[in-house]
Structures are given as structure tokens and as C-alpha cells.
């Protein structure tokens, strides 16, 4: 009953080693260039292709989260919406660094010449550094407020 629905029969996609067109792993010959396909190499290439796609997707999420953090920072100054801005900004201040660390832990070891992955790596680096600087500036502000409160 589960012949065609198991994980072992899952079909992946990968770029053809000869023509670089995207094909699936069930093919024995590339439909674009008629080059023969090694099933073991196709499975490994499909796994790496999926990992690179996931890295690009996660970096895109990081970029969106960083952009929305600035939006919610500004929302703090809008009457009746300031509480939502504060709460979401607090969430993003915790979530963005965790997502950046997770990205580097999962995909930092990938070495591939894909231009999309190079953009994803730059995005993860820029967001990680930007958030670190932002959190550092917030920590300095909190430290100044705390030390000013203890001065009599």
C-alpha cells in the first residue's frame, strides 16, 4: 500500500553535470543534452542542491526579518501602535541573532560556486553583523540609563 509514498522513493532535482539544466533524480539520461546520469551522483547532487536552496531561503528570511525590525522600531513612535512595535521588536531582537547563528551553523561549511548562495552568504553576514552592532548600541544605551539611575 505504501509502495510509492515512502521517503526512499522521493524524487529530487539537481543541475545536470553537463548542461546545468535542472533535472530530476529519476532520469537516467538528461532530457536536454542526452548525457547519461549516474544515480548515486544524482542523489548526492540533489541533496546538495536542496541544501543550497534552503540556505538561500533562510537568508531571505533573515533579510526580511531585519527589514521588519526597522519597521517595528519606527512603529514604536506611532500612537496606539507603539505597544505592538515594542513587543515585536523585542521578539525580533531575540529571533534575528538566533536565526543568524543557526544559518551559519547549518550552512557556513558549504563551499559552492553558486551565485545565489554567494548572495545568501553575504546577506547572512550583513544581517549578523548589523544585528550585533544594533544590539551592542542598545546595550550601551541600557548601561547608560542604568548607571544614570544609580547616580544620586
C-alpha positions in Angstrom: 0.0 0.0 0.0 2.9 2.4 0.7 5.0 1.4 -2.4 5.2 4.9 -4.0 4.8 7.1 -0.9 7.9 6.2 1.1 10.9 8.5 1.7 13.2 6.2 -0.3 11.2 6.9 -3.5 11.4 10.7 -3.1 12.5 12.4 -6.3 14.9 15.3 -6.0 16.2 17.8 -8.5 19.7 18.8 -9.4 21.6 20.6 -12.2 22.8 18.3 -15.0 26.6 17.9 -14.8 26.9 18.5 -18.5 24.4 21.3 -19.4 23.5 22.6 -16.0 19.7 22.4 -16.7 17.7 21.3 -13.7 16.5 17.7 -14.0 15.1 15.1 -11.5 17.0 12.2 -10.0 14.7 9.5 -11.5 16.1 10.3 -15.0 18.8 8.0 -16.5 19.6 10.4 -19.3 19.4 14.2 -19.3 16.4 15.3 -21.4 18.2 18.4 -22.5 21.7 17.2 -23.6 21.2 13.4 -23.6 24.1 12.9 -21.2 24.0 9.7 -19.1 23.2 10.3 -15.4 24.8 8.3 -12.5 22.1 7.6 -9.9 24.4 7.8 -6.9 25.9 11.1 -8.2 22.5 12.4 -8.9 21.3 11.7 -5.4 24.3 13.4 -3.9 23.9 16.4 -6.2 20.2 16.6 -5.4 20.9 16.6 -1.7 23.4 19.4 -2.1 21.1 21.4 -4.4 18.3 21.2 -1.8 20.7 22.3 0.9 21.8 25.3 -1.1 18.2 26.2 -1.9 17.4 26.0 1.9 20.4 28.3 2.6 19.1 30.9 0.1 15.6 30.7 1.5 16.8 31.1 5.1 19.0 34.0 4.2 16.0 35.6 2.5 14.0 35.2 5.8 16.9 36.8 7.7 16.8 39.8 5.4 13.0 40.2 5.7 13.2 39.9 9.5 16.0 42.6 9.6 14.0 44.9 7.4 10.8 44.4 9.5 12.8 45.1 12.7 13.5 48.6 11.5 9.8 49.0 10.6 8.7 47.9 14.1 11.3 50.2 15.6 9.6 53.1 13.9 6.2 51.8 14.8 7.1 52.4 18.5 6.6 56.1 17.8 3.1 55.8 16.3 0.3 56.4 18.8 -1.9 53.4 19.6 0.5 51.1 17.8 3.6 51.6 20.0 2.9 48.6 22.2 2.8 46.3 19.2 6.0 47.9 17.9 7.8 47.3 21.2 6.7 43.7 21.6 7.5 42.6 18.1 10.8 44.5 18.2 11.7 42.6 21.4 10.8 39.3 19.7 12.9 40.2 16.6 15.9 41.3 18.8 16.0 37.7 20.1 15.0 35.9 16.9 17.3 37.5 14.4 20.6 36.7 16.2 19.4 33.1 16.8 18.4 32.7 13.1 21.8 34.2 12.0 23.7 31.8 14.3 21.5 28.9 13.1 22.2 29.9 9.4 26.0 29.9 10.0 25.9 26.6 11.9 23.9 24.8 9.2 25.3 26.4 6.0 28.6 28.0 7.0 30.6 25.0 5.9 29.1 24.9 2.4 31.7 25.6 -0.4 30.0 26.1 -3.7 30.3 28.5 -6.6 26.6 29.2 -6.9 26.0 33.0 -7.3 22.7 32.7 -5.4 24.5 31.0 -2.5 27.2 33.7 -2.5 24.4 36.3 -2.2 22.8 34.3 0.7 26.2 34.1 2.5 26.7 37.9 2.1 23.1 38.5 3.4 23.6 36.3 6.4 26.9 38.1 7.2 25.5 41.6 6.8 22.4 40.8 8.9 24.5 39.1 11.5 27.0 42.0 11.8 24.2 44.6 11.6 22.2 43.0 14.4 25.3 42.6 16.5 26.1 46.3 16.2 22.4 47.2 16.8 22.3 45.0 20.0 25.6 46.5 21.1 24.3 50.0 20.8 21.1 49.0 22.7 23.3 47.5 25.4 25.3 50.7 25.7 22.1 52.7 25.9 20.7 50.4 28.7 24.0 50.6 30.5 24.0 54.4 30.4 20.4 54.6 31.7 21.2 52.1 34.5 24.3 54.0 35.6 22.5 57.3 35.4 19.7 55.9 37.6 22.2 55.0 40.4 23.8 58.4 40.5 22.5 60.5 43.3 
